[in-house]
Amino acid sequence: MVAKFWGVAGLKTGIKALGERREFPFGRQRLPEPVCNAAAREGLEAAGFEVFAPSIVEQRWHVKRDGARVGIKTLVPLFPGYVFFGWGDCDGWRDAPHARGVADVLRDGDRFAPPALVSRRTMLMLLAAGEVITGMAQARPAPMLELGDRVEIKTGAFAGMIARVLSFKGKKRMKAFLELEALQQAGQRQAFDLEVETCELAKKTA
């Protein structure tokens, strides 16, 4: 990792990349990066920043005219609406809010404050997971969880990280939306919501 500092950029909606989107191999397929990430990544890289925009592989179903269902794999952002950007000098972040495709950066205070920094340990964990995460869930019983519970993620890209349950998805609570505590800065809540299978969580009692 060359960058000394990492921050988070919010994406500007309705902006398309000027060049070709990157593609990532997945089995025999090559999946293009999410459209919403491409313009901001392109703009930040043009301004000299390192960019990390992790995605997950999702299968969606398309119904053909004859009624047959066809599974289509696609990449969706792991952190919708945000990408991570890295720089080397203390004040080297200042061009990031003005990069093409970027609405602003998450700041450690008001709109004139410097970026809220993501810790090096957290970034190393994220970067180690890679830009494409293929899945984390396995068939195991899900724990009894309630809204607001603190949990530890047991497997996958975020194994060992502590989060808080924000909401559930599905009648049987098959998935939970979490807030990662490691991405909070100076006690301020950062808008990162992660969707995880509940069987991948362990409730923290202390």
N, C-alpha and C positions, 0 to 999 in steps of 0.2 A: 504494500500500500504506500504510494508516494505521498499522498495528501497528509498534512499534519492536522488539519481541521476539517470537520464535516458538519454541514448544516442541512436544512430541509427546505426545499423550494415548493411553493404552491403553484399548480399549473393554471395557465390561462385557458379558458374554454374557447372552442371554435377556431383554434390555430392549428394549421396542418404543417407537417414537415415539408421543407423545400426539396429535400433529397429522398432517396429510397429508404424505406424502413429496414432496420436490421432483421435478420432471420436467425432462428435458433433451431438446431436439429432436435427432433423428437421422434425416435424410432426411424421410420422411413420417410417421415414428413419433415418439412421445414416450416416452422410457425413464425409469422411476423410479429414484431413487438407491438404492443397496444398503441393505437393511433394517438391516444391522449398523452402518452409519454414521449412520442417521437419528436415533436416540435421542441419541447422543453429540453430534452436531452441534446438535440442538435444545437439549440441556441446556447446552452451552457458550455458544451464542448467547444463551440466556436469562440467563446469568451475565455477559454483556457482552463476550464474546470474539469475535474474528474466527475463522472456521473454514475450513479448506481440506481437502477430502477428495477427492482426484482418483480417478477411475475410468476403466476401459478398457471398450470395447465388445467383448463376446465373443458369438460365435454358438454356440448349443447346438442339438442336434438332438433333436426330439421325434418318436417313432414313433406314428403313428395306428393305430387298430384295423384298418384295411385294409392295414397294413404300409408305408404311405407315410411318408417322412421329411420333416419340416417344420423348416426352420431358424428358430430364435427368437433374436432379438438381445436381450441383457440387459447391464446394467452390473455390473461386479464391481470391488471395491476394488483400486487399484493397490498399496496397502500394507495388506494384510489385517490387521485388528485394531488399526489406528492411524488417527488423524486429526491434522492440524496445528492448533494454536490460537495466536492472536496477541493481544498486549496492549500497552498503551502505557506504563504506569508500571513502575518497577523491581520493585516488590513486588506488582504487579497480578495475578500468576499464582496467588495462594493459594487462590482459589475453584475453580480448575480441577479439582483432584483430587476435589472433592466434588460436581461437577456430575452431574446425572442422566445415566446411561449411560457414565460414565467410571470405570474401575477405579483408575487412577493415572496419573501422568505419568512419562515417562522422566527420570531424575534424574542429576545430575552427581555421583554418590556414593551414599550410603546413602539410606534412605527418608525421612530428615529433610532431605536436601540440596535445594537449588533445582533447577529443571528444567535439563536439558541443552539448551542453546540451539542452534537451527539457524541457521547463518550467513545474513546478509542476502543474500549473493550466491546461495547455494543456494536460498533461498526465492524470490528473483526469477526464477530459472530454472524452478522448479516452477510458480509462479504464471503465468508466461508461457505454459506449456503448456496451461493451462486446466483446468477441472474434469473434462472428458471428453476422453480421448485415444483417437483412433480407430484407431491402429495405427502401427507403425514399420517393419515388415519389407518388404523387396523381394527379388525372386528374384536372389540373387547367391551365388557360392560361399562356403561357410563356412570360416573359418580353422581351422587345426589348433590346438586348445586343449586344455589339461590342467587338472585341478583345481588351484586355487590361483593360476592365471595372473592377472596384472594386465592389464586390458584397458581400451580407450577405447571408449565408445559413439559410433558414427559419425553416427547420424541420429535424428530424432524428439525427444521431449520432453527427453531427457537427453543430447543430443549434446554431446560434449566432456568429459563427466564420466568419472572414472576409477573402476573397480570391480574386484572380485576374484571369480573364478569359484568358487562354492560347490558346485554340482552341475549335472548335465545331465538333460535330459528327452528321452525318445525314443531309439530304438535308433540313429538316425543323428545324434544330438546336434543336433536341430533347434532346441532352446532351451537356454539356460543360466540358472541362478539366480545372481544377482550380489549382492554387498554393496557399496553405494555408499560410497566412502571419504569423500566430502564430508559424509556424515551421521554420521561418527564424531566424538566430542568428547573432547578431552584424552587421546587414545590408547585410549579405551574403545570396545569394539565395540557398536554399536547394532543392534537386531534389525530391520533393514530388508532384505528380500530382494526383488529385482526380477527378473522373468522376461522375457528378451529373446531374440529370434531370433539365433542365433550368426552369421548372415551380417551382422549389424549391429555386429559387434565387431571391433576391431583389437588385436592383441596388443602390449602394451608391453614393450620389451626393456630399458628402463632404469628 
